Amino acid sequence: MKNTIKIERAIKDITQEELANKIGVSRQTINSIEKNRYIPSTVLSLKISKIFNKTVNEIFELEHTD
């Protein structure tokens, strides 16, 4: 699954640590999501999308292999 979290963070000028604190996870979790090593839960995906005022579908996209 692809995501645009890194791009969204750059637009809002927030660090991985700041995003992590806002949604209640570790910076390492954000890093793993950005690098596609971890697929977030539905709840976590919704929290991330709310921070960026985007829909989940705007941030996360299934790849053909998913």
PDB file of N, CA, C and O in Angstrom, chain B, residues numbered from 101:
ATOM      1  N   MET B 101       0.837  -1.169   0.000  1.00  0.00           N
ATOM      2  CA  MET B 101       0.000   0.000   0.000  1.00  0.00           C
ATOM      3  C   MET B 101       0.887   1.238   0.000  1.00  0.00           C
ATOM      4  O   MET B 101       1.790   1.373   0.826  1.00  0.00           O
ATOM      5  N   LYS B 102       0.618   2.128  -0.930  1.00  0.00           N
ATOM      6  CA  LYS B 102       1.364   3.389  -1.010  1.00  0.00           C
ATOM      7  C   LYS B 102       0.684   4.416  -0.123  1.00  0.00           C
ATOM      8  O   LYS B 102      -0.508   4.317   0.170  1.00  0.00           O
ATOM      9  N   ASN B 103       1.469   5.413   0.303  1.00  0.00           N
ATOM     10  CA  ASN B 103       0.875   6.499   1.078  1.00  0.00           C
ATOM     11  C   ASN B 103       1.623   7.802   0.792  1.00  0.00           C
ATOM     12  O   ASN B 103       2.740   7.809   0.276  1.00  0.00           O
ATOM     13  N   THR B 104       0.964   8.890   1.147  1.00  0.00           N
ATOM     14  CA  THR B 104       1.530  10.226   0.905  1.00  0.00           C
ATOM     15  C   THR B 104       1.825  10.962   2.212  1.00  0.00           C
ATOM     16  O   THR B 104       1.851  12.192   2.241  1.00  0.00           O
ATOM     17  N   ILE B 105       2.047  10.213   3.287  1.00  0.00           N
ATOM     18  CA  ILE B 105       2.245  10.843   4.595  1.00  0.00           C
ATOM     19  C   ILE B 105       3.450  11.782   4.591  1.00  0.00           C
ATOM     20  O   ILE B 105       3.369  12.891   5.119  1.00  0.00           O
ATOM     21  N   LYS B 106       4.541  11.360   4.015  1.00  0.00           N
ATOM     22  CA  LYS B 106       5.742  12.205   4.000  1.00  0.00           C
ATOM     23  C   LYS B 106       5.461  13.527   3.280  1.00  0.00           C
ATOM     24  O   LYS B 106       5.885  14.587   3.739  1.00  0.00           O
ATOM     25  N   ILE B 107       4.761  13.463   2.179  1.00  0.00           N
ATOM     26  CA  ILE B 107       4.400  14.666   1.421  1.00  0.00           C
ATOM     27  C   ILE B 107       3.465  15.550   2.244  1.00  0.00           C
ATOM     28  O   ILE B 107       3.646  16.765   2.314  1.00  0.00           O
ATOM     29  N   GLU B 108       2.464  14.926   2.866  1.00  0.00           N
ATOM     30  CA  GLU B 108       1.516  15.686   3.690  1.00  0.00           C
ATOM     31  C   GLU B 108       2.223  16.350   4.871  1.00  0.00           C
ATOM     32  O   GLU B 108       1.892  17.478   5.238  1.00  0.00           O
ATOM     33  N   ARG B 109       3.188  15.659   5.462  1.00  0.00           N
ATOM     34  CA  ARG B 109       3.953  16.252   6.564  1.00  0.00           C
ATOM     35  C   ARG B 109       4.741  17.461   6.086  1.00  0.00           C
ATOM     36  O   ARG B 109       4.813  18.478   6.776  1.00  0.00           O
ATOM     37  N   ALA B 110       5.327  17.346   4.906  1.00  0.00           N
ATOM     38  CA  ALA B 110       6.107  18.456   4.348  1.00  0.00           C
ATOM     39  C   ALA B 110       5.211  19.673   4.093  1.00  0.00           C
ATOM     40  O   ALA B 110       5.609  20.808   4.358  1.00  0.00           O
ATOM     41  N   ILE B 111       4.024  19.436   3.589  1.00  0.00           N
ATOM     42  CA  ILE B 111       3.083  20.530   3.318  1.00  0.00           C
ATOM     43  C   ILE B 111       2.717  21.243   4.621  1.00  0.00           C
ATOM     44  O   ILE B 111       2.651  22.472   4.671  1.00  0.00           O
ATOM     45  N   LYS B 112       2.481  20.457   5.675  1.00  0.00           N
ATOM     46  CA  LYS B 112       2.110  21.037   6.973  1.00  0.00           C
ATOM     47  C   LYS B 112       3.320  21.406   7.822  1.00  0.00           C
ATOM     48  O   LYS B 112       3.179  21.983   8.900  1.00  0.00           O
ATOM     49  N   ASP B 113       4.506  21.071   7.331  1.00  0.00           N
ATOM     50  CA  ASP B 113       5.756  21.368   8.034  1.00  0.00           C
ATOM     51  C   ASP B 113       5.767  20.779   9.445  1.00  0.00           C
ATOM     52  O   ASP B 113       6.035  21.476  10.423  1.00  0.00           O
ATOM     53  N   ILE B 114       5.468  19.475   9.529  1.00  0.00           N
ATOM     54  CA  ILE B 114       5.549  18.787  10.815  1.00  0.00           C
ATOM     55  C   ILE B 114       6.483  17.580  10.694  1.00  0.00           C
ATOM     56  O   ILE B 114       6.587  16.960   9.636  1.00  0.00           O
ATOM     57  N   THR B 115       7.147  17.268  11.787  1.00  0.00           N
ATOM     58  CA  THR B 115       8.086  16.147  11.810  1.00  0.00           C
ATOM     59  C   THR B 115       7.345  14.841  12.074  1.00  0.00           C
ATOM     60  O   THR B 115       6.166  14.834  12.430  1.00  0.00           O
ATOM     61  N   GLN B 116       8.062  13.746  11.891  1.00  0.00           N
ATOM     62  CA  GLN B 116       7.503  12.442  12.239  1.00  0.00           C
ATOM     63  C   GLN B 116       7.129  12.420  13.716  1.00  0.00           C
ATOM     64  O   GLN B 116       6.074  11.906  14.088  1.00  0.00           O
ATOM     65  N   GLU B 117       7.990  12.976  14.547  1.00  0.00           N
ATOM     66  CA  GLU B 117       7.752  13.016  16.001  1.00  0.00           C
ATOM     67  C   GLU B 117       6.483  13.793  16.334  1.00  0.00           C
ATOM     68  O   GLU B 117       5.682  13.357  17.160  1.00  0.00           O
ATOM     69  N   GLU B 118       6.304  14.935  15.696  1.00  0.00           N
ATOM     70  CA  GLU B 118       5.112  15.751  15.952  1.00  0.00           C
ATOM     71  C   GLU B 118       3.846  15.020  15.526  1.00  0.00           C
ATOM     72  O   GLU B 118       2.851  15.031  16.250  1.00  0.00           O
ATOM     73  N   LEU B 119       3.877  14.390  14.365  1.00  0.00           N
ATOM     74  CA  LEU B 119       2.723  13.627  13.910  1.00  0.00           C
ATOM     75  C   LEU B 119       2.439  12.473  14.863  1.00  0.00           C
ATOM     76  O   LEU B 119       1.291  12.227  15.232  1.00  0.00           O
ATOM     77  N   ALA B 120       3.484  11.778  15.253  1.00  0.00           N
ATOM     78  CA  ALA B 120       3.340  10.652  16.175  1.00  0.00           C
ATOM     79  C   ALA B 120       2.676  11.095  17.476  1.00  0.00           C
ATOM     80  O   ALA B 120       1.771  10.424  17.972  1.00  0.00           O
ATOM     81  N   ASN B 121       3.117  12.207  18.021  1.00  0.00           N
ATOM     82  CA  ASN B 121       2.535  12.721  19.269  1.00  0.00           C
ATOM     83  C   ASN B 121       1.067  13.083  19.103  1.00  0.00           C
ATOM     84  O   ASN B 121       0.267  12.867  20.014  1.00  0.00           O
ATOM     85  N   LYS B 122       0.710  13.629  17.957  1.00  0.00           N
ATOM     86  CA  LYS B 122      -0.681  14.032  17.716  1.00  0.00           C
ATOM     87  C   LYS B 122      -1.621  12.847  17.647  1.00  0.00           C
ATOM     88  O   LYS B 122      -2.790  12.966  18.012  1.00  0.00           O
ATOM     89  N   ILE B 123      -1.130  11.693  17.182  1.00  0.00           N
ATOM     90  CA  ILE B 123      -2.025  10.541  17.029  1.00  0.00           C
ATOM     91  C   ILE B 123      -1.741   9.417  18.023  1.00  0.00           C
ATOM     92  O   ILE B 123      -2.395   8.375  17.994  1.00  0.00           O
ATOM     93  N   GLY B 124      -0.761   9.634  18.903  1.00  0.00           N
ATOM     94  CA  GLY B 124      -0.532   8.685  19.988  1.00  0.00           C
ATOM     95  C   GLY B 124       0.245   7.435  19.633  1.00  0.00           C
ATOM     96  O   GLY B 124      -0.029   6.357  20.160  1.00  0.00           O
ATOM     97  N   VAL B 125       1.219   7.576  18.736  1.00  0.00           N
ATOM     98  CA  VAL B 125       2.097   6.450  18.397  1.00  0.00           C
ATOM     99  C   VAL B 125       3.551   6.918  18.475  1.00  0.00           C
ATOM    100  O   VAL B 125       3.819   8.091  18.738  1.00  0.00           O
ATOM    101  N   SER B 126       4.475   6.003  18.246  1.00  0.00           N
ATOM    102  CA  SER B 126       5.892   6.362  18.270  1.00  0.00           C
ATOM    103  C   SER B 126       6.336   6.926  16.921  1.00  0.00           C
ATOM    104  O   SER B 126       5.688   6.707  15.898  1.00  0.00           O
ATOM    105  N   ARG B 127       7.434   7.642  16.939  1.00  0.00           N
ATOM    106  CA  ARG B 127       8.018   8.154  15.696  1.00  0.00           C
ATOM    107  C   ARG B 127       8.393   6.991  14.785  1.00  0.00           C
ATOM    108  O   ARG B 127       8.280   7.088  13.563  1.00  0.00           O
ATOM    109  N   GLN B 128       8.839   5.892  15.389  1.00  0.00           N
ATOM    110  CA  GLN B 128       9.227   4.712  14.606  1.00  0.00           C
ATOM    111  C   GLN B 128       8.035   4.138  13.842  1.00  0.00           C
ATOM    112  O   GLN B 128       8.188   3.631  12.730  1.00  0.00           O
ATOM    113  N   THR B 129       6.855   4.220  14.440  1.00  0.00           N
ATOM    114  CA  THR B 129       5.648   3.744  13.747  1.00  0.00           C
ATOM    115  C   THR B 129       5.390   4.583  12.512  1.00  0.00           C
ATOM    116  O   THR B 129       5.097   4.043  11.445  1.00  0.00           O
ATOM    117  N   ILE B 130       5.493   5.896  12.643  1.00  0.00           N
ATOM    118  CA  ILE B 130       5.290   6.790  11.494  1.00  0.00           C
ATOM    119  C   ILE B 130       6.324   6.481  10.419  1.00  0.00           C
ATOM    120  O   ILE B 130       5.993   6.403   9.236  1.00  0.00           O
ATOM    121  N   ASN B 131       7.569   6.308  10.830  1.00  0.00           N
ATOM    122  CA  ASN B 131       8.635   5.983   9.881  1.00  0.00           C
ATOM    123  C   ASN B 131       8.326   4.687   9.146  1.00  0.00           C
ATOM    124  O   ASN B 131       8.500   4.612   7.930  1.00  0.00           O
ATOM    125  N   SER B 132       7.875   3.674   9.861  1.00  0.00           N
ATOM    126  CA  SER B 132       7.562   2.378   9.250  1.00  0.00           C
ATOM    127  C   SER B 132       6.385   2.479   8.279  1.00  0.00           C
ATOM    128  O   SER B 132       6.381   1.829   7.234  1.00  0.00           O
ATOM    129  N   ILE B 133       5.391   3.292   8.626  1.00  0.00           N
ATOM    130  CA  ILE B 133       4.255   3.493   7.718  1.00  0.00           C
ATOM    131  C   ILE B 133       4.721   4.194   6.450  1.00  0.00           C
ATOM    132  O   ILE B 133       4.365   3.785   5.345  1.00  0.00           O
ATOM    133  N   GLU B 134       5.518   5.252   6.608  1.00  0.00           N
ATOM    134  CA  GLU B 134       6.005   5.996   5.440  1.00  0.00           C
ATOM    135  C   GLU B 134       6.831   5.115   4.513  1.00  0.00           C
ATOM    136  O   GLU B 134       6.786   5.289   3.295  1.00  0.00           O
ATOM    137  N   LYS B 135       7.577   4.182   5.065  1.00  0.00           N
ATOM    138  CA  LYS B 135       8.439   3.309   4.256  1.00  0.00           C
ATOM    139  C   LYS B 135       7.734   2.022   3.828  1.00  0.00           C
ATOM    140  O   LYS B 135       8.362   1.101   3.305  1.00  0.00           O
ATOM    141  N   ASN B 136       6.426   1.971   4.056  1.00  0.00           N
ATOM    142  CA  ASN B 136       5.598   0.822   3.650  1.00  0.00           C
ATOM    143  C   ASN B 136       6.022  -0.489   4.316  1.00  0.00           C
ATOM    144  O   ASN B 136       5.829  -1.566   3.752  1.00  0.00           O
ATOM    145  N   ARG B 137       6.598  -0.394   5.509  1.00  0.00           N
ATOM    146  CA  ARG B 137       6.951  -1.607   6.261  1.00  0.00           C
ATOM    147  C   ARG B 137       5.840  -1.995   7.218  1.00  0.00           C
ATOM    148  O   ARG B 137       5.834  -3.111   7.739  1.00  0.00           O
ATOM    149  N   TYR B 138       4.900  -1.092   7.458  1.00  0.00           N
ATOM    150  CA  TYR B 138       3.808  -1.330   8.400  1.00  0.00           C
ATOM    151  C   TYR B 138       2.535  -0.754   7.816  1.00  0.00           C
ATOM    152  O   TYR B 138       2.512   0.394   7.371  1.00  0.00           O
ATOM    153  N   ILE B 139       1.467  -1.556   7.818  1.00  0.00           N
ATOM    154  CA  ILE B 139       0.164  -1.091   7.340  1.00  0.00           C
ATOM    155  C   ILE B 139      -0.659  -0.714   8.562  1.00  0.00           C
ATOM    156  O   ILE B 139      -0.932  -1.565   9.408  1.00  0.00           O
ATOM    157  N   PRO B 140      -1.056   0.546   8.668  1.00  0.00           N
ATOM    158  CA  PRO B 140      -1.775   0.996   9.861  1.00  0.00           C
ATOM    159  C   PRO B 140      -3.187   0.421   9.947  1.00  0.00           C
ATOM    160  O   PRO B 140      -3.795   0.055   8.941  1.00  0.00           O
ATOM    161  N   SER B 141      -3.681   0.356  11.165  1.00  0.00           N
ATOM    162  CA  SER B 141      -5.056  -0.075  11.393  1.00  0.00           C
ATOM    163  C   SER B 141      -6.019   0.963  10.819  1.00  0.00           C
ATOM    164  O   SER B 141      -5.616   2.064  10.446  1.00  0.00           O
ATOM    165  N   THR B 142      -7.276   0.598  10.757  1.00  0.00           N
ATOM    166  CA  THR B 142      -8.297   1.528  10.284  1.00  0.00           C
ATOM    167  C   THR B 142      -8.351   2.763  11.170  1.00  0.00           C
ATOM    168  O   THR B 142      -8.428   3.889  10.677  1.00  0.00           O
ATOM    169  N   VAL B 143      -8.311   2.548  12.483  1.00  0.00           N
ATOM    170  CA  VAL B 143      -8.374   3.672  13.419  1.00  0.00           C
ATOM    171  C   VAL B 143      -7.179   4.599  13.223  1.00  0.00           C
ATOM    172  O   VAL B 143      -7.343   5.818  13.175  1.00  0.00           O
ATOM    173  N   LEU B 144      -5.993   4.038  13.111  1.00  0.00           N
ATOM    174  CA  LEU B 144      -4.798   4.845  12.915  1.00  0.00           C
ATOM    175  C   LEU B 144      -4.859   5.593  11.573  1.00  0.00           C
ATOM    176  O   LEU B 144      -4.479   6.761  11.490  1.00  0.00           O
ATOM    177  N   SER B 145      -5.328   4.926  10.550  1.00  0.00           N
ATOM    178  CA  SER B 145      -5.482   5.575   9.234  1.00  0.00           C
ATOM    179  C   SER B 145      -6.442   6.757   9.314  1.00  0.00           C
ATOM    180  O   SER B 145      -6.198   7.804   8.715  1.00  0.00           O
ATOM    181  N   LEU B 146      -7.530   6.585  10.054  1.00  0.00           N
ATOM    182  CA  LEU B 146      -8.497   7.669  10.214  1.00  0.00           C
ATOM    183  C   LEU B 146      -7.901   8.838  10.994  1.00  0.00           C
ATOM    184  O   LEU B 146      -8.152   9.996  10.661  1.00  0.00           O
ATOM    185  N   LYS B 147      -7.116   8.542  12.026  1.00  0.00           N
ATOM    186  CA  LYS B 147      -6.463   9.608  12.790  1.00  0.00           C
ATOM    187  C   LYS B 147      -5.494  10.393  11.916  1.00  0.00           C
ATOM    188  O   LYS B 147      -5.451  11.622  11.972  1.00  0.00           O
ATOM    189  N   ILE B 148      -4.716   9.676  11.107  1.00  0.00           N
ATOM    190  CA  ILE B 148      -3.764  10.343  10.209  1.00  0.00           C
ATOM    191  C   ILE B 148      -4.502  11.222   9.206  1.00  0.00           C
ATOM    192  O   ILE B 148      -4.112  12.367   8.975  1.00  0.00           O
ATOM    193  N   SER B 149      -5.560  10.692   8.614  1.00  0.00           N
ATOM    194  CA  SER B 149      -6.299  11.469   7.615  1.00  0.00           C
ATOM    195  C   SER B 149      -6.934  12.711   8.234  1.00  0.00           C
ATOM    196  O   SER B 149      -7.025  13.751   7.581  1.00  0.00           O
ATOM    197  N   LYS B 150      -7.371  12.609   9.479  1.00  0.00           N
ATOM    198  CA  LYS B 150      -7.976  13.762  10.152  1.00  0.00           C
ATOM    199  C   LYS B 150      -6.953  14.874  10.380  1.00  0.00           C
ATOM    200  O   LYS B 150      -7.275  16.052  10.225  1.00  0.00           O
ATOM    201  N   ILE B 151      -5.727  14.508  10.747  1.00  0.00           N
ATOM    202  CA  ILE B 151      -4.666  15.501  10.955  1.00  0.00           C
ATOM    203  C   ILE B 151      -4.435  16.321   9.684  1.00  0.00           C
ATOM    204  O   ILE B 151      -4.223  17.532   9.745  1.00  0.00           O
ATOM    205  N   PHE B 152      -4.478  15.643   8.530  1.00  0.00           N
ATOM    206  CA  PHE B 152      -4.186  16.309   7.261  1.00  0.00           C
ATOM    207  C   PHE B 152      -5.431  16.812   6.536  1.00  0.00           C
ATOM    208  O   PHE B 152      -5.334  17.331   5.424  1.00  0.00           O
ATOM    209  N   ASN B 153      -6.604  16.662   7.164  1.00  0.00           N
ATOM    210  CA  ASN B 153      -7.868  17.089   6.541  1.00  0.00           C
ATOM    211  C   ASN B 153      -8.047  16.485   5.150  1.00  0.00           C
ATOM    212  O   ASN B 153      -8.450  17.166   4.207  1.00  0.00           O
ATOM    213  N   LYS B 154      -7.740  15.202   5.047  1.00  0.00           N
ATOM    214  CA  LYS B 154      -7.881  14.472   3.790  1.00  0.00           C
ATOM    215  C   LYS B 154      -8.667  13.200   4.070  1.00  0.00           C
ATOM    216  O   LYS B 154      -8.808  12.797   5.224  1.00  0.00           O
ATOM    217  N   THR B 155      -9.176  12.574   3.030  1.00  0.00           N
ATOM    218  CA  THR B 155      -9.807  11.273   3.213  1.00  0.00           C
ATOM    219  C   THR B 155      -8.719  10.203   3.295  1.00  0.00           C
ATOM    220  O   THR B 155      -7.587  10.411   2.858  1.00  0.00           O
ATOM    221  N   VAL B 156      -9.082   9.073   3.855  1.00  0.00           N
ATOM    222  CA  VAL B 156      -8.137   7.958   3.927  1.00  0.00           C
ATOM    223  C   VAL B 156      -7.673   7.587   2.518  1.00  0.00           C
ATOM    224  O   VAL B 156      -6.497   7.290   2.305  1.00  0.00           O
ATOM    225  N   ASN B 157      -8.592   7.607   1.565  1.00  0.00           N
ATOM    226  CA  ASN B 157      -8.245   7.251   0.181  1.00  0.00           C
ATOM    227  C   ASN B 157      -7.283   8.239  -0.462  1.00  0.00           C
ATOM    228  O   ASN B 157      -6.551   7.876  -1.383  1.00  0.00           O
ATOM    229  N   GLU B 158      -7.274   9.471   0.006  1.00  0.00           N
ATOM    230  CA  GLU B 158      -6.331  10.455  -0.527  1.00  0.00           C
ATOM    231  C   GLU B 158      -4.916  10.231   0.005  1.00  0.00           C
ATOM    232  O   GLU B 158      -3.944  10.628  -0.636  1.00  0.00           O
ATOM    233  N   ILE B 159      -4.798   9.604   1.160  1.00  0.00           N
ATOM    234  CA  ILE B 159      -3.490   9.374   1.767  1.00  0.00           C
ATOM    235  C   ILE B 159      -2.961   7.967   1.477  1.00  0.00           C
ATOM    236  O   ILE B 159      -1.768   7.781   1.235  1.00  0.00           O
ATOM    237  N   PHE B 160      -3.851   6.992   1.502  1.00  0.00           N
ATOM    238  CA  PHE B 160      -3.447   5.598   1.293  1.00  0.00           C
ATOM    239  C   PHE B 160      -4.043   5.061   0.005  1.00  0.00           C
ATOM    240  O   PHE B 160      -5.212   5.299  -0.297  1.00  0.00           O
ATOM    241  N   GLU B 161      -3.234   4.337  -0.752  1.00  0.00           N
ATOM    242  CA  GLU B 161      -3.682   3.777  -2.021  1.00  0.00           C
ATOM    243  C   GLU B 161      -3.189   2.341  -2.153  1.00  0.00           C
ATOM    244  O   GLU B 161      -2.006   2.058  -1.967  1.00  0.00           O
ATOM    245  N   LEU B 162      -4.107   1.449  -2.474  1.00  0.00           N
ATOM    246  CA  LEU B 162      -3.721   0.061  -2.695  1.00  0.00           C
ATOM    247  C   LEU B 162      -2.906  -0.051  -3.975  1.00  0.00           C
ATOM    248  O   LEU B 162      -3.184   0.625  -4.966  1.00  0.00           O
ATOM    249  N   GLU B 163      -1.903  -0.910  -3.940  1.00  0.00           N
ATOM    250  CA  GLU B 163      -1.134  -1.206  -5.133  1.00  0.00           C
ATOM    251  C   GLU B 163      -1.717  -2.439  -5.801  1.00  0.00           C
ATOM    252  O   GLU B 163      -2.505  -3.154  -5.180  1.00  0.00           O
ATOM    253  N   HIS B 164      -1.362  -2.701  -7.017  1.00  0.00           N
ATOM    254  CA  HIS B 164      -1.904  -3.845  -7.751  1.00  0.00           C
ATOM    255  C   HIS B 164      -1.588  -5.164  -7.070  1.00  0.00           C
ATOM    256  O   HIS B 164      -2.335  -6.131  -7.220  1.00  0.00           O
ATOM    257  N   THR B 165      -0.494  -5.218  -6.323  1.00  0.00           N
ATOM    258  CA  THR B 165      -0.094  -6.457  -5.656  1.00  0.00           C
ATOM    259  C   THR B 165      -0.793  -6.657  -4.306  1.00  0.00           C
ATOM    260  O   THR B 165      -0.652  -7.720  -3.702  1.00  0.00           O
ATOM    261  N   ASP B 166      -1.544  -5.659  -3.822  1.00  0.00           N
ATOM    262  CA  ASP B 166      -2.237  -5.766  -2.519  1.00  0.00           C
ATOM    263  C   ASP B 166      -3.525  -6.547  -2.652  1.00  0.00           C
ATOM    264  O   ASP B 166      -4.236  -6.736  -1.665  1.00  0.00           O
TER     265      ASP B 166
END
